[in-house]
C-alpha cells in the first residue's frame, strides 16, 4: 500500500494509482460465490466451457475498487461508488495471480460534489488481459 496520502485537491489526472495483486484461490472464489449467491458450477464444480472451473468475471470488480484504497487516497473508504463500466476479456483461472493497475482519467466537481474517474486493467501472470474497468466515485474534500 502506498503510504503517501492523496486527497481530491492533490490527485492529478494522469496519475498512476499503482497496482494491487490478488491470488485467485479456490477459497476466494468460493467466498465470492457464497456472498453473491452465484454458485454456478462453472465457478464451483470444476467444469466449464473453458476446460476447468473459472472465477466469476465480476471478481475483477473488487480488485478495481480496492485499488484506490491501496493507492493512498485519504478518503477512499468514505466515497460513494457512483458508476462503473466493465469489459470482461478472458476467463480468470482459479490459481491465477492477478495484477490490477490504474490511472486517474478525470477529476471534476458537479453540483458541489467531487468526482474522481479512474481506469483499471487486470492482467494475470501470463500477461492475459482479463478485465478493463472505468470507476467513477464521489469523494469528500
Phi and psi in degrees as GROMACS dihedral restraints (atoms count N, CA, C in turn):
[ dihedral_restraints ]
;  ai    aj    ak    al  type     phi  dphi    fc
    3     4     5     6     1   -70.9    20    10
    4     5     6     7     1   131.0    20    10
    6     7     8     9     1   -91.7    20    10
    7     8     9    10     1   -13.5    20    10
    9    10    11    12     1   -70.8    20    10
   10    11    12    13     1   130.1    20    10
   12    13    14    15     1   -86.4    20    10
   13    14    15    16     1   131.8    20    10
   15    16    17    18     1  -115.9    20    10
   16    17    18    19     1   150.8    20    10
   18    19    20    21     1  -133.3    20    10
   19    20    21    22     1   172.7    20    10
   21    22    23    24     1   -55.7    20    10
   22    23    24    25     1   -41.4    20    10
   24    25    26    27     1   -65.5    20    10
   25    26    27    28     1   -33.5    20    10
   27    28    29    30     1   -98.3    20    10
   28    29    30    31     1   -15.6    20    10
   30    31    32    33     1   -69.2    20    10
   31    32    33    34     1   133.6    20    10
   33    34    35    36     1  -115.2    20    10
   34    35    36    37     1   143.9    20    10
   36    37    38    39     1   -61.9    20    10
   37    38    39    40     1   135.1    20    10
   39    40    41    42     1    92.7    20    10
   40    41    42    43     1    -7.7    20    10
   42    43    44    45     1   -68.0    20    10
   43    44    45    46     1   134.9    20    10
   45    46    47    48     1   -78.3    20    10
   46    47    48    49     1   125.4    20    10
   48    49    50    51     1   -88.2    20    10
   49    50    51    52     1     1.9    20    10
   51    52    53    54     1    82.8    20    10
   52    53    54    55     1  -150.3    20    10
   54    55    56    57     1  -147.1    20    10
   55    56    57    58     1   159.0    20    10
   57    58    59    60     1  -127.2    20    10
   58    59    60    61     1   146.7    20    10
   60    61    62    63     1  -121.1    20    10
   61    62    63    64     1   133.4    20    10
   63    64    65    66     1  -131.0    20    10
   64    65    66    67     1   138.3    20    10
   66    67    68    69     1   -92.4    20    10
   67    68    69    70     1   126.8    20    10
   69    70    71    72     1   -87.0    20    10
   70    71    72    73     1    86.1    20    10
   72    73    74    75     1   -86.7    20    10
   73    74    75    76     1   158.9    20    10
   75    76    77    78     1   -57.5    20    10
   76    77    78    79     1   -34.9    20    10
   78    79    80    81     1   -67.1    20    10
   79    80    81    82     1   -40.8    20    10
   81    82    83    84     1   -62.6    20    10
   82    83    84    85     1   -44.2    20    10
   84    85    86    87     1   -64.5    20    10
   85    86    87    88     1   -42.6    20    10
   87    88    89    90     1   -62.1    20    10
   88    89    90    91     1   -47.3    20    10
   90    91    92    93     1   -61.6    20    10
   91    92    93    94     1   -40.9    20    10
   93    94    95    96     1   -63.9    20    10
   94    95    96    97     1   -44.0    20    10
   96    97    98    99     1   -60.1    20    10
   97    98    99   100     1   -44.9    20    10
   99   100   101   102     1   -67.2    20    10
  100   101   102   103     1   -38.6    20    10
  102   103   104   105     1   -72.2    20    10
  103   104   105   106     1   -27.7    20    10
  105   106   107   108     1   -97.0    20    10
  106   107   108   109     1   -14.6    20    10
  108   109   110   111     1    81.0    20    10
  109   110   111   112     1     4.6    20    10
  111   112   113   114     1   -97.5    20    10
  112   113   114   115     1    89.6    20    10
  114   115   116   117     1  -105.2    20    10
  115   116   117   118     1    33.3    20    10
  117   118   119   120     1   -53.1    20    10
  118   119   120   121     1   143.2    20    10
  120   121   122   123     1   -59.4    20    10
  121   122   123   124     1   -24.0    20    10
  123   124   125   126     1   -60.8    20    10
  124   125   126   127     1   -27.4    20    10
  126   127   128   129     1  -102.5    20    10
  127   128   129   130     1   -22.2    20    10
  129   130   131   132     1  -120.6    20    10
  130   131   132   133     1   -15.5    20    10
  132   133   134   135     1  -104.6    20    10
  133   134   135   136     1    -4.1    20    10
  135   136   137   138     1    81.2    20    10
  136   137   138   139     1     2.1    20    10
  138   139   140   141     1  -128.8    20    10
  139   140   141   142     1   125.5    20    10
  141   142   143   144     1  -151.6    20    10
  142   143   144   145     1   171.0    20    10
  144   145   146   147     1   -64.2    20    10
  145   146   147   148     1    -9.2    20    10
  147   148   149   150     1   -95.0    20    10
  148   149   150   151     1     5.2    20    10
  150   151   152   153     1    90.7    20    10
  151   152   153   154     1   -10.5    20    10
  153   154   155   156     1  -158.2    20    10
  154   155   156   157     1   166.5    20    10
  156   157   158   159     1   -63.2    20    10
  157   158   159   160     1   143.8    20    10
  159   160   161   162     1  -127.7    20    10
  160   161   162   163     1   154.8    20    10
  162   163   164   165     1   -72.0    20    10
  163   164   165   166     1   157.7    20    10
  165   166   167   168     1   -59.9    20    10
  166   167   168   169     1   132.5    20    10
  168   169   170   171     1   -57.6    20    10
  169   170   171   172     1   -35.3    20    10
  171   172   173   174     1   -69.0    20    10
  172   173   174   175     1    -7.9    20    10
  174   175   176   177     1   -58.9    20    10
  175   176   177   178     1   -30.8    20    10
  177   178   179   180     1   -62.9    20    10
  178   179   180   181     1   -23.5    20    10
  180   181   182   183     1   -64.6    20    10
  181   182   183   184     1   -35.9    20    10
  183   184   185   186     1   -65.6    20    10
  184   185   186   187     1   -42.3    20    10
  186   187   188   189     1   -61.5    20    10
  187   188   189   190     1   -40.8    20    10
  189   190   191   192     1   -67.8    20    10
  190   191   192   193     1   -42.7    20    10
  192   193   194   195     1   -73.0    20    10
  193   194   195   196     1   -27.6    20    10
  195   196   197   198     1   -71.7    20    10
  196   197   198   199     1   -21.7    20    10
  198   199   200   201     1   -59.0    20    10
  199   200   201   202     1   -42.9    20    10
  201   202   203   204     1   -63.7    20    10
  202   203   204   205     1   -38.1    20    10
  204   205   206   207     1   -59.1    20    10
  205   206   207   208     1   -46.4    20    10
  207   208   209   210     1   -76.3    20    10
  208   209   210   211     1   -13.6    20    10
  210   211   212   213     1   -78.9    20    10
  211   212   213   214     1   -12.8    20    10
  213   214   215   216     1    99.0    20    10
  214   215   216   217     1     6.8    20    10
  216   217   218   219     1   -65.8    20    10
  217   218   219   220     1   126.2    20    10
  219   220   221   222     1   -70.9    20    10
  220   221   222   223     1   -20.4    20    10
  222   223   224   225     1  -117.7    20    10
  223   224   225   226     1    25.9    20    10
  225   226   227   228     1   -58.2    20    10
  226   227   228   229     1   -34.6    20    10
  228   229   230   231     1   -88.0    20    10
  229   230   231   232     1    -2.8    20    10
  231   232   233   234     1  -104.5    20    10
  232   233   234   235     1     9.8    20    10
  234   235   236   237     1   -91.1    20    10
  235   236   237   238     1   169.0    20    10
  237   238   239   240     1  -109.4    20    10
  238   239   240   241     1   123.5    20    10
  240   241   242   243     1   -73.1    20    10
  241   242   243   244     1   105.3    20    10
  243   244   245   246     1   -90.0    20    10
  244   245   246   247     1   -34.9    20    10
  246   247   248   249     1  -164.3    20    10
  247   248   249   250     1   148.8    20    10
  249   250   251   252     1  -148.7    20    10
  250   251   252   253     1   143.5    20    10
  252   253   254   255     1  -129.4    20    10
  253   254   255   256     1   130.0    20    10
  255   256   257   258     1  -125.0    20    10
  256   257   258   259     1   147.4    20    10
  258   259   260   261     1  -126.9    20    10
  259   260   261   262     1   115.1    20    10
  261   262   263   264     1   -93.3    20    10
  262   263   264   265     1   123.5    20    10
  264   265   266   267     1  -105.9    20    10
  265   266   267   268     1   -30.9    20    10
  267   268   269   270     1  -155.5    20    10
  268   269   270   271     1   155.5    20    10
  270   271   272   273     1   -64.9    20    10
  271   272   273   274     1   143.7    20    10
  273   274   275   276     1   -95.0    20    10
  274   275   276   277     1   113.8    20    10
  276   277   278   279     1   -71.7    20    10
  277   278   279   280     1   140.2    20    10
  279   280   281   282     1   -70.1    20    10
  280   281   282   283     1   130.4    20    10
  282   283   284   285     1   101.2    20    10
  283   284   285   286     1    -9.0    20    10
  285   286   287   288     1   -71.9    20    10
  286   287   288   289     1   153.3    20    10
  288   289   290   291     1  -107.1    20    10
  289   290   291   292     1   117.4    20    10
  291   292   293   294     1  -109.6    20    10
  292   293   294   295     1   128.8    20    10
  294   295   296   297     1  -109.4    20    10
  295   296   297   298     1   127.6    20    10
  297   298   299   300     1  -115.0    20    10
  298   299   300   301     1   122.7    20    10
  300   301   302   303     1  -114.7    20    10
  301   302   303   304     1   154.6    20    10
  303   304   305   306     1  -148.7    20    10
  304   305   306   307     1   160.9    20    10
  306   307   308   309     1  -140.5    20    10
  307   308   309   310     1   138.9    20    10
  309   310   311   312     1   -71.3    20    10
  310   311   312   313     1   126.4    20    10
  312   313   314   315     1  -110.8    20    10
  313   314   315   316     1   -23.2    20    10
  315   316   317   318     1  -149.8    20    10
  316   317   318   319     1   155.6    20    10
  318   319   320   321     1  -153.6    20    10
  319   320   321   322     1   123.0    20    10
  321   322   323   324     1  -155.4    20    10
  322   323   324   325     1   166.4    20    10
  324   325   326   327     1  -117.4    20    10
  325   326   327   328     1   128.5    20    10
  327   328   329   330     1  -135.1    20    10
  328   329   330   331     1   129.3    20    10
  330   331   332   333     1    51.3    20    10
  331   332   333   334     1    39.3    20    10
  333   334   335   336     1    75.4    20    10
  334   335   336   337     1     9.4    20    10
  336   337   338   339     1  -113.2    20    10
  337   338   339   340     1   142.6    20    10
  339   340   341   342     1   -88.0    20    10
  340   341   342   343     1   126.1    20    10
  342   343   344   345     1  -115.8    20    10
  343   344   345   346     1   137.5    20    10
  345   346   347   348     1  -122.9    20    10
  346   347   348   349     1   133.7    20    10
  348   349   350   351     1  -119.0    20    10
  349   350   351   352     1   130.2    20    10
  351   352   353   354     1  -137.3    20    10
  352   353   354   355     1   150.6    20    10
  354   355   356   357     1  -111.4    20    10
  355   356   357   358     1   142.8    20    10
  357   358   359   360     1  -129.8    20    10
  358   359   360   361     1   159.8    20    10
  360   361   362   363     1  -136.9    20    10
  361   362   363   364     1   131.6    20    10
  363   364   365   366     1  -107.8    20    10
  364   365   366   367     1   129.2    20    10
  366   367   368   369     1  -131.7    20    10
  367   368   369   370     1   140.6    20    10
  369   370   371   372     1   -86.6    20    10
  370   371   372   373     1   177.0    20    10
  372   373   374   375     1   -67.0    20    10
  373   374   375   376     1   -13.1    20    10
  375   376   377   378     1   -90.2    20    10
  376   377   378   379     1    -2.9    20    10
  378   379   380   381     1    89.2    20    10
  379   380   381   382     1     9.7    20    10
  381   382   383   384     1   -80.9    20    10
  382   383   384   385     1   124.9    20    10
  384   385   386   387     1   -70.5    20    10
  385   386   387   388     1   122.3    20    10
  387   388   389   390     1  -100.2    20    10
  388   389   390   391     1   -41.4    20    10
  390   391   392   393     1  -157.5    20    10
  391   392   393   394     1   146.6    20    10
  393   394   395   396     1  -120.7    20    10
  394   395   396   397     1   148.0    20    10
  396   397   398   399     1  -145.6    20    10
  397   398   399   400     1   147.1    20    10
  399   400   401   402     1  -122.8    20    10
  400   401   402   403     1   121.1    20    10
  402   403   404   405     1  -115.1    20    10
  403   404   405   406     1   132.6    20    10
  405   406   407   408     1  -117.4    20    10
  406   407   408   409     1   126.2    20    10
  408   409   410   411     1  -129.7    20    10
  409   410   411   412     1   150.6    20    10
  411   412   413   414     1  -101.1    20    10
  412   413   414   415     1   128.3    20    10
  414   415   416   417     1  -126.2    20    10
  415   416   417   418     1   157.4    20    10
  417   418   419   420     1   -70.0    20    10
  418   419   420   421     1   171.9    20    10
